[in-house]
Amino acid sequence: MISNVCVLGAGRMGSSIARTLLDRGCPTWVWNRTAAKCEPLAALGAKVAPSVEAGIEAAELVIINVLDYAASEALLKRGDVASALAGKAVVQLTSGSPRLAREEARWVE
């Protein structure tokens, strides 16, 4: 069983996923570029990650749910994110083409 999850992106879908995880008692970290979007989730018990790297490091499973692959790439290819992702399970829910999904999958592997 996964003990910690990080949801990157707290829009409608990311917030719904985080709420469902919290409802089921799963320790959940959330991050959004607009930190205020994480506040309602924090009120439900989510831990707000101060950075993408911190959220990833705290979790076994990382759920990426941002606007598009350009936004996802901007998050994942900066700083120490690549090393933080090592050994993590990653679920990519970002919208885009199959080609972009394959490219990002190769990078994450």
Secondary structure, 3 states (H helix, E strand, C coil): CCCCEEEECCCHHHHHHHHHHHHCCCCEEEECCCHHHHHHHHHCCCEECCCHHHHHHHCCEEEECCCCHHHHHHHHCCCCHHHHHCCCEEEECCCCCHHHHHHHHHHHC
